[in-house]
Amino acid sequence: MQRERGVVYMKKMEKFNGTVNYSNRAFDFGFRADHIPDIPVYATREGEEVFMTVLPFNGVPVEEIEESFDAVDYALVEELGRSKYLSSLQIYQFVGLRGFKVQRHGVRNRLNKMMKLRVIREYELKTPEAERGLKVYDLDYKGFLIARHRGVLFHKGNRYLSNTKKQELDAFDTAEDIKRILVGNMIALSGLMNGVACERFGIMETMRPVQEPPITDGCIIRTAANIQLDEESILLYEVVRSTPHAMRKLADKVNRYYILINDRRYRENNYYGHEAVPQLVICGENYEHCVKIDQYLRSRGLISETDSLLYTEDLFYVRQTLQNLYELDEAGNRTWYSLPERQMVTDMGRSA
């Protein structure tokens, strides 16, 4: 949004955030919705570290790479640009939702090609004793240039940093940082694949009043994902992992959330033009984790009687369900809520 002479303008809907462009559900989603793992894939693991795949220099210019790209190649780069980090399965799902006919092995082949061209980077998240870990991807410099040319908007949450710049700023993402973003993308993907009636989704974006940076009054909040159901319903998903410092960071964010939603400036003129204040949803690794989070927030006086918090869990987003939000009372009892369903949707795809 922009303000000029007292007039409020709504921020333009970006094509890589509007759900109208992600409405194709007639493809195999790449996993079995009836086979739920016991442990969340993106739960934290003790001693887990991030290892980047090192490849030799490649001097092929961006212009030559773009000439060789087809629509699927461009879509892959665009999705990584908006989403910051994605697994190969998530890339496949986002591209499929856009209506492109691709196979999972085809996506992997394209990823390998782009790694060699230095369009994307590959990381492996693993513990010291593990032979294999979780592989995820983000953009390398050439990919960043291509994505920007294609209209992907970059901000602090999804910005590109070279390895040299990361060293200079000490800004290397940890396994926890990466997994929080992966869960945010998983939540957005689940909503799209399950047919949630929504208008927009975002990854690592901020909610704030329209004001000049830097913002020093705490009236700003960045979450792993957000989903706008309609003009009056916006869900902010804060993903929390089981690490020693996670609760303290969450407490600070919850406090800033209360500042934001009770600030008159936000209601009058906010960056995305929302007509209502957003609802914070805390995503824990499982039910027991969510109860611990709720108890911690209560002990810090951060459970409000007027501004409620909702909870959700990782494994809800590998299921075919719209009932995936709940409120907790002091005893840990859950009051369930369901997301609205889009009209004229097909059944969720399953792999054999």
JOVEN-V525578 format. One record per residue. N is the residue number from 1. RES is the residue in three letters. SS is DSSP state (helix for helix, strand for strand, loop for the rest). OMEGA is omega in radians with two decimals (999 if undefined). BURIAL is + if it has 9 or more other C-alpha atoms within 8 Angstrom, else -. Layout:
N:RES:SS:OMEGA:BURIAL  N:RES:SS:OMEGA:BURIAL
This chain:
1:MET:loop:3.06:+  2:GLN:strand:3.13:+  3:ARG:strand:3.11:-  4:GLU:strand:3.14:-  5:ARG:loop:3.06:-  6:GLY:loop:-3.14:-  7:VAL:strand:-3.13:-  8:VAL:strand:3.11:+  9:TYR:strand:3.12:-  10:MET:loop:3.11:+  11:LYS:loop:-3.11:+  12:LYS:loop:3.10:-  13:MET:loop:-3.13:-  14:GLU:loop:-3.05:-  15:LYS:loop:3.13:-  16:PHE:loop:3.05:+  17:ASN:loop:-3.13:+  18:GLY:strand:-3.05:+  19:THR:helix:3.12:+  20:VAL:helix:3.14:-  21:ASN:helix:-3.09:+  22:TYR:helix:-3.00:+  23:SER:loop:3.14:+  24:ASN:loop:3.12:+  25:ARG:loop:-3.11:+  26:ALA:loop:3.06:-  27:PHE:loop:3.12:-  28:ASP:loop:-3.05:-  29:PHE:loop:3.03:+  30:GLY:loop:3.07:+  31:PHE:loop:-3.13:-  32:ARG:loop:-3.13:+  33:ALA:loop:3.14:+  34:ASP:loop:3.13:-  35:HIS:loop:-3.04:-  36:ILE:loop:3.11:+  37:PRO:loop:3.13:-  38:ASP:loop:-3.10:-  39:ILE:loop:3.12:-  40:PRO:loop:-3.12:+  41:VAL:loop:-3.04:-  42:TYR:loop:3.00:+  43:ALA:loop:3.12:+  44:THR:loop:3.10:+  45:ARG:loop:-3.06:-  46:GLU:loop:3.11:-  47:GLY:loop:-3.10:-  48:GLU:loop:-3.14:+  49:GLU:strand:-3.11:+  50:VAL:strand:3.12:+  51:PHE:strand:3.12:-  52:MET:strand:3.07:-  53:THR:loop:-3.09:-  54:VAL:loop:-3.14:-  55:LEU:loop:-3.14:-  56:PRO:loop:3.11:-  57:PHE:loop:3.07:-  58:ASN:loop:-3.03:-  59:GLY:loop:3.12:-  60:VAL:loop:-3.09:-  61:PRO:loop:-3.11:-  62:VAL:helix:-3.10:+  63:GLU:helix:3.13:-  64:GLU:helix:3.10:-  65:ILE:helix:-3.12:+  66:GLU:helix:3.11:-  67:GLU:helix:-3.13:-  68:SER:helix:-3.07:-  69:PHE:loop:2.94:+  70:ASP:loop:-3.04:-  71:ALA:helix:-3.14:-  72:VAL:helix:3.09:+  73:ASP:helix:3.13:+  74:TYR:helix:-3.13:+  75:ALA:helix:3.13:+  76:LEU:helix:3.14:+  77:VAL:helix:3.14:+  78:GLU:helix:-3.13:+  79:GLU:helix:3.10:+  80:LEU:helix:3.14:+  81:GLY:helix:-3.14:+  82:ARG:helix:-2.95:+  83:SER:helix:3.09:+  84:LYS:loop:3.08:+  85:TYR:loop:3.06:+  86:LEU:strand:2.94:+  87:SER:loop:3.12:+  88:SER:helix:3.10:+  89:LEU:helix:-3.14:+  90:GLN:helix:3.07:+  91:ILE:helix:3.12:+  92:TYR:helix:-3.10:+  93:GLN:helix:3.12:+  94:PHE:helix:-3.13:+  95:VAL:helix:3.09:+  96:GLY:helix:3.11:+  97:LEU:helix:3.10:+  98:ARG:loop:3.04:+  99:GLY:loop:3.12:+  100:PHE:loop:3.13:-  101:LYS:loop:-3.12:-  102:VAL:loop:3.03:+  103:GLN:loop:-3.10:-  104:ARG:helix:3.13:+  105:HIS:helix:3.09:-  106:GLY:helix:3.08:-  107:VAL:helix:3.14:+  108:ARG:helix:3.10:+  109:ASN:helix:3.12:-  110:ARG:helix:3.11:+  111:LEU:helix:3.12:+  112:ASN:helix:3.11:-  113:LYS:helix:-3.09:-  114:MET:helix:3.05:+  115:MET:helix:-3.12:+  116:LYS:helix:3.11:+  117:LEU:loop:-3.09:+  118:ARG:loop:3.03:+  119:VAL:loop:3.12:+  120:ILE:strand:3.08:+  121:ARG:strand:3.11:+  122:GLU:strand:3.08:+  123:TYR:strand:3.04:+  124:GLU:strand:3.12:+  125:LEU:strand:-3.12:+  126:LYS:strand:3.07:+  127:THR:loop:-3.08:+  128:PRO:loop:-3.07:-  129:GLU:loop:-3.08:-  130:ALA:loop:3.07:-  131:GLU:loop:3.13:-  132:ARG:loop:3.12:-  133:GLY:loop:3.13:+  134:LEU:strand:3.14:-  135:LYS:strand:3.13:+  136:VAL:strand:-3.01:+  137:TYR:strand:2.92:+  138:ASP:strand:-3.08:+  139:LEU:strand:2.90:+  140:ASP:loop:-3.00:+  141:TYR:helix:-3.14:+  142:LYS:helix:3.10:+  143:GLY:helix:3.08:+  144:PHE:helix:3.13:+  145:LEU:helix:-3.14:+  146:ILE:helix:-3.13:+  147:ALA:helix:3.13:+  148:ARG:helix:3.08:+  149:HIS:helix:-3.09:-  150:ARG:loop:3.07:-  151:GLY:loop:3.07:-  152:VAL:loop:3.13:+  153:LEU:loop:-3.14:-  154:PHE:loop:3.11:+  155:HIS:loop:-3.06:-  156:LYS:loop:-3.10:-  157:GLY:loop:-3.13:+  158:ASN:loop:-3.06:+  159:ARG:loop:3.04:-  160:TYR:loop:3.02:-  161:LEU:loop:3.04:-  162:SER:loop:3.11:-  163:ASN:helix:3.10:-  164:THR:helix:3.13:-  165:LYS:helix:3.09:+  166:LYS:helix:3.11:+  167:GLN:helix:-3.13:+  168:GLU:helix:-3.09:-  169:LEU:helix:-3.01:-  170:ASP:loop:-3.00:-  171:ALA:loop:3.07:-  172:PHE:loop:3.12:-  173:ASP:loop:3.08:-  174:THR:loop:3.06:-  175:ALA:helix:3.10:+  176:GLU:helix:3.12:+  177:ASP:helix:-3.09:-  178:ILE:helix:-3.11:+  179:LYS:helix:3.07:+  180:ARG:helix:3.14:+  181:ILE:helix:3.10:+  182:LEU:helix:3.10:+  183:VAL:helix:3.08:+  184:GLY:helix:3.09:+  185:ASN:helix:3.11:+  186:MET:helix:3.12:+  187:ILE:helix:3.12:+  188:ALA:helix:3.14:+  189:LEU:helix:-3.14:+  190:SER:helix:3.11:+  191:GLY:helix:-3.14:+  192:LEU:helix:-3.08:+  193:MET:helix:3.13:+  194:ASN:loop:3.06:+  195:GLY:loop:3.05:+  196:VAL:strand:3.10:+  197:ALA:loop:-3.12:+  198:CYS:loop:-3.05:+  199:GLU:loop:-3.00:+  200:ARG:strand:2.99:+  201:PHE:strand:3.13:+  202:GLY:strand:-3.14:+  203:ILE:strand:3.07:+  204:MET:loop:3.11:+  205:GLU:loop:3.11:+  206:THR:strand:2.95:-  207:MET:strand:-3.07:+  208:ARG:strand:2.99:+  209:PRO:strand:3.03:+  210:VAL:loop:3.12:+  211:GLN:loop:-3.11:-  212:GLU:loop:3.05:-  213:PRO:loop:-0.01:-  214:PRO:loop:3.13:-  215:ILE:loop:-3.02:+  216:THR:loop:-3.07:-  217:ASP:loop:3.10:-  218:GLY:loop:-3.08:-  219:CYS:loop:-3.13:+  220:ILE:strand:3.12:+  221:ILE:strand:3.06:+  222:ARG:strand:3.13:+  223:THR:loop:-3.09:+  224:ALA:loop:3.14:+  225:ALA:strand:2.97:+  226:ASN:strand:3.11:+  227:ILE:strand:3.09:+  228:GLN:strand:3.13:+  229:LEU:strand:3.06:+  230:ASP:strand:-3.07:-  231:GLU:loop:-3.08:+  232:GLU:loop:-3.09:+  233:SER:strand:3.13:+  234:ILE:strand:-3.14:+  235:LEU:strand:3.06:+  236:LEU:strand:-3.10:+  237:TYR:strand:3.06:+  238:GLU:strand:-3.07:+  239:VAL:strand:-3.10:+  240:VAL:loop:3.10:+  241:ARG:loop:-3.10:+  242:SER:loop:3.08:+  243:THR:loop:-3.03:-  244:PRO:loop:-3.05:-  245:HIS:loop:-3.00:-  246:ALA:helix:-3.10:+  247:MET:helix:-3.13:+  248:ARG:helix:3.11:-  249:LYS:helix:3.13:-  250:LEU:helix:-3.14:+  251:ALA:helix:3.10:+  252:ASP:helix:-3.11:-  253:LYS:helix:3.10:+  254:VAL:helix:3.10:+  255:ASN:helix:3.12:+  256:ARG:helix:3.07:+  257:TYR:helix:3.11:+  258:TYR:helix:3.08:+  259:ILE:helix:-3.08:+  260:LEU:helix:-2.99:+  261:ILE:helix:3.11:+  262:ASN:loop:3.13:-  263:ASP:loop:-3.11:+  264:ARG:helix:-3.11:-  265:ARG:helix:-3.13:+  266:TYR:helix:-3.13:+  267:ARG:helix:-3.08:+  268:GLU:helix:-3.00:-  269:ASN:loop:3.14:+  270:ASN:strand:-2.93:+  271:TYR:loop:-3.09:+  272:TYR:loop:3.08:-  273:GLY:loop:3.14:+  274:HIS:loop:-3.13:+  275:GLU:loop:-3.12:-  276:ALA:loop:3.11:+  277:VAL:loop:-3.11:+  278:PRO:loop:3.08:+  279:GLN:strand:3.12:+  280:LEU:strand:3.07:+  281:VAL:strand:-3.14:+  282:ILE:strand:-3.13:+  283:CYS:strand:3.05:+  284:GLY:strand:-3.12:+  285:GLU:loop:3.11:+  286:ASN:loop:-3.09:+  287:TYR:helix:-3.12:-  288:GLU:helix:3.11:-  289:HIS:helix:3.13:+  290:CYS:helix:3.10:+  291:VAL:helix:3.10:+  292:LYS:helix:3.12:-  293:ILE:helix:-3.12:+  294:ASP:helix:3.13:+  295:GLN:helix:3.12:+  296:TYR:helix:-3.13:+  297:LEU:helix:3.09:+  298:ARG:helix:-3.13:+  299:SER:helix:3.11:-  300:ARG:loop:3.13:-  301:GLY:loop:-3.05:-  302:LEU:loop:2.98:+  303:ILE:loop:-3.05:+  304:SER:loop:3.09:-  305:GLU:loop:-3.08:-  306:THR:loop:-3.12:-  307:ASP:loop:-3.02:-  308:SER:loop:3.02:-  309:LEU:loop:3.06:+  310:LEU:strand:-3.14:+  311:TYR:strand:3.03:+  312:THR:strand:-3.05:+  313:GLU:strand:-3.10:+  314:ASP:helix:-2.96:+  315:LEU:helix:3.05:+  316:PHE:helix:-2.98:+  317:TYR:helix:2.91:+  318:VAL:helix:3.11:+  319:ARG:loop:3.06:+  320:GLN:loop:-3.11:-  321:THR:loop:3.03:-  322:LEU:loop:3.10:+  323:GLN:strand:-3.04:-  324:ASN:strand:3.08:+  325:LEU:strand:3.07:+  326:TYR:strand:3.04:+  327:GLU:strand:-3.12:+  328:LEU:strand:2.98:+  329:ASP:loop:-3.05:-  330:GLU:loop:-3.13:-  331:ALA:loop:-3.14:-  332:GLY:loop:3.09:-  333:ASN:loop:-3.05:-  334:ARG:strand:2.93:-  335:THR:strand:-2.95:-  336:TRP:strand:3.05:+  337:TYR:strand:3.12:-  338:SER:strand:3.06:-  339:LEU:loop:-3.13:+  340:PRO:loop:-3.12:-  341:GLU:strand:3.07:-  342:ARG:loop:3.12:+  343:GLN:loop:3.08:-  344:MET:loop:3.09:-  345:VAL:loop:3.13:-  346:THR:loop:-3.13:-  347:ASP:loop:-3.13:-  348:MET:loop:-3.14:+  349:GLY:loop:3.12:+  350:ARG:loop:3.06:+  351:SER:loop:-3.11:-  352:ALA:loop:999:-
